[in-house]
């Protein structure tokens, strides 16, 4: 860029021409200023701004310091345990082997152990050690078996959700348990007839729950027989469940349901003596006794009481 200066005598701007000395002087000062700025930038970035590598080193240093503190804290209890083991070792030598422990060094005399082998107490200690070793091996074997059983259980956890193993009602009372499968007196014909499910004596409008995950394969509404019915097929060992004499139905054919989901309400449709739920469990087209499929919701004492009530009720409600 050219520089101009006002000439008062000529009343005009004249171009200023620099000599070599002035140019070199300016170049020198420019170079010196550049070095100063570079030095300032270096100090700022070096002292106040950390590079990713420096930040990573600082983080690793902090982790190592915390780990060192933790290990230092654990050394105290470990040293105490070693001291206690040393005391117990000395007491065992004195009480059982009637000797004192040998300090094992490079110059140790192993004849001390030969003397111990001749001591009668040594045979007892050796036998005890053999028994303990045998028990440890058996414990390892049992642990392996339990590990295999645990893996087998975990492998089948997903399939258990398809097993109808819960009540079709929300915490029914013992008074609600009615007749189960078998020959029962029909409430209308008054003659023994095959009963294919279990009755639950509950109020009209009580929620009916799916007892396992599955797909609704049949929704029927009728004024005869079992009345309004929902049938669910469970993809596990050919199980299916039937819920009969319903009032309101909340599911449709083809719908997938989960255990505990409300699928309908208790009613008195079809040939029903009074409002109740008729619940059936089928496996591969065979009638199963629902009494044996509540194990996820009952304890052994309750299971026994349910069996007594269900088997001793001679008349069904449908």
N, C-alpha and C positions, 0 to 999 in steps of 0.2 A: 504494500500500500504506500503510495507517495505521500510525503508530508510537505505542507506549504506554510509559509510565514509571511505576515503582512509587512510590506515595505512602506514606512511612513514617508520617505522622501519621494518615492515614485507613486505612492498611493495605489499600490497593487500588490497582489499576492505573488510571491516568488517561490519557486521550488527549492526546498532545502536539500542540499547534497551532503551526504555523510562521507567522511574520509575512512580509510581502512582502520585506523586506530579506534574510532568510535564504534564501528561495526564489530570489531573483535571484542571490544569491551562489553558491548550489549550481549554478544553471543556468550561470553564468559558468565555474565550475571544470569542469563537465562538458564544456562547449564547448571549453575550453582543453585538456582531456585528449584529446578527440576529435581536435583539430588535431595534438597531439603524436603520437598513435598513427598518424594518417594520414601524418605526415611520416616516422616510423620505417619504416612499410610501404613508402613510396615509395623511401626510401634502400636498403632491403633488396632490393626487386625491381629497382631501377635499377642497383645496383652488382653484385649477385651473380646475379641471374636474368635471362637474356637472352631477348628475344622472338624468334620465328621469323625476323622480318625482320632483326634484328641478327645472328643466327647466319648467315643467308644472306650478309649483307654481309661478315662476317668470313671466311667460306669463299671468297667471290669475291676478297677482298683477298689471301688466302694463295695462291690460284691465280695471280693477277696477279703477285705477288712471285716465285713459282717460275718463271713464264714469263719474267719480266724477267731473272732470273738465267740462265736457259737462253739467251735471246737475247744477253745480254751475253757469255756464253761463246762463242757462235758468231761474234760480231763480230770477235774476234781472228783466227781462221783466214780469214775473208772479207777482212779488211784485208790479210792476208799474200798471199792470192791476187791481189788487185788490184795489190799492189806487184809481184808476179812478172809479171803481165800487162803492166804498164807497162814493166818491164825488157825483156820479150820484144818488145813493140811497138817500143821504141827500137832493139833489135838488128836487127829486121827492116828498119826504115827504113835503118839504116846499112849492113847487109850486102847486101840485095837491091836497094833503091832508091837507094842511095848518097846518102842525104839524112838529115835529122833530122825527128822528128815535129813537127807544128805544134800549138802550144797554142791550142785553139779557145776564143776569147773573142768578145765582141761586136765588138771592134775588129780581129778577125783578118783578114788579107789572104789572100783565096782565090786570088790569083795564084800562090801557092806550089803549088797543085794543078795549075794549068795547066802549070807547069814539069815537074811529075812525069809528066804525060801525054806529054810529048815525050821522056821518058827511055825507051830501049829496054827496060829492065828492067820498066817498067810494063806493057808488052804481055804479057810473060811472066807477071807476077803476075795480070793480068786473065784470061789464058787459064787459069791454074791455078784461079782462083776460079770460072770458068765450068765447068770439069771437076768441081770439088768440088760445085758446085750441082747439076749433073746427077746425080752419084753420090748426093747426098742425096735427090733426087726418086726415084731408083730404089730407094733404101733404104726410103723411105716406101711405095712401091708394093709391095715385097716384104713389108714389115711388115703391110700391109693384107691381102695374100694369106695370110700365116701366121695372121693373126687370124681370117680366115674358116675356114681349115682347122682351127684349134684349136676354134672354136665347133662345127664339124661333128663333130669327134671327141667333144667333150663331149656333144653331142646324142645320139650313138650309144653312149655308154658303158653306158647301161641295157640296150640290146639285146645288147651283147657277152656279158652273162652267160647268154644263151640260146644262144650259139654253142658247139657241142661242140669246144672247142679245147684240151683237156688230156688227160693219160693217164687211162685207167680204173683204173690202179693207182697206189699211192703210190711214186713214184720208182723205176720198174722199171729194171733194169740192161740193158746192151746184149745180154747173153747171153739175156735173156728174150724178145727180139724174134723172132717167127716169121714165117711166110708171110703175105702180105697178099692183096688181091683179085687176081683173074685166073684163068687156067688153072693148076691145081695137081694133083699126083698125089694121089689119094684114098688114105688110109692103109689102107683095108680092100679097096677094089675094085682098087687099083693101076692105075687108068686116069686120064687127065686129066679133071678136072671143074671147073666154075666154083666158085670160092671167093669168098664174098660179104663177107668180113671179114678181120680180122687176128688171128693167134694170139699169145698171150703165154704163154710157158712158165714158170709159177710154181708154187709149192708148193700143196698142198691146204690150203684154209682161208684163203688170202690174201684180204685185204679187197678188194672190188670197189667202185670209187667212181663216182658220177655225174659225167659230164664237162661238164655244164652244167645250169642250172636248167630245170625242166620238170615235167610231170605223167606219172605212171606210167599207161600206157594198156593194158598187158598183163602179166600174171604167169601163166606157164604152167609146169606141172610134168609132165614126161613122161620115159619111159624110152627113147624113140626120138628120132631126129633130133638136134635141138639140145639135148635134155634140158630142164633147168630154165632158163627164159628170163625176163628182165625187159626190157620195151620202154618207153622214155621218149620222149614227144613234147615238143619244144622250140618255143615260140611265136615262132620267128624263121626266116623264109624257108623254111618247110616242112621243117625238120630233125627227125630222130628218131634215136635210138641203140638198139642191141640188145646185150644181154649174155647169153651163152649158156653151157651146160654148167656151171651153178652148182650149189653144194651147198645151203647155207642162204640163204634169201631174207628180207630184213628189211623190205621195203616191200609195200604192198598196192595194188591197182588203184584209181586215182583220187587217190592221194596225191601231193602236191607235194614235190619234192626240190630241193636246191641243189647247185651244183658242189662236189665234194669230199666229199659225204655218202656214208657207207658204206651201200650198198643190198643187198649180198649177199657171199657168199664163193665163192672158186674151188672148182670140183668137177670131176668127170669123168662127169657124167650124160649120158644119150643116147648117140649114136654118137661116142664120144670115144676117141682112141687112148691118151691119158694125161691126167692132171690139167692143165688149162690154161684160159685164158679166151679165148673167141671174141667179138670185139668188132666191131660193124658200125656204119657211119654211112650214113644215108639222107637224101636231099633230094628232096622231091616224088616219092617212090616210085622214085627212081633210086639205084643203089648208088654210093657214093662211096668213094674210097680213104682209109682212116683215117690213112695215113702223113702226109697233108698237113694233118692237123688236130691236131697236137701243138705248135703254135708258141708256146703260152703256157708250155710246160714245157721246151723244148729250145733250144739255141743252133744256129747254122748248121752247125757242124762235126758236132754230134750228129745233126742232121737228115739230113745226108748219109750218116752211118754207118747210121742206121736204114733209109734207103732202100736202101742196098746190101744190107743183111742181109735185108730183107723181100722184095726183088725177086729175090734169088739163092737163096732157099729154095724148092726145087722141090716139096716135099711139105707138105701141110697136116696138121693134127692132128684134123680132123673131116670 
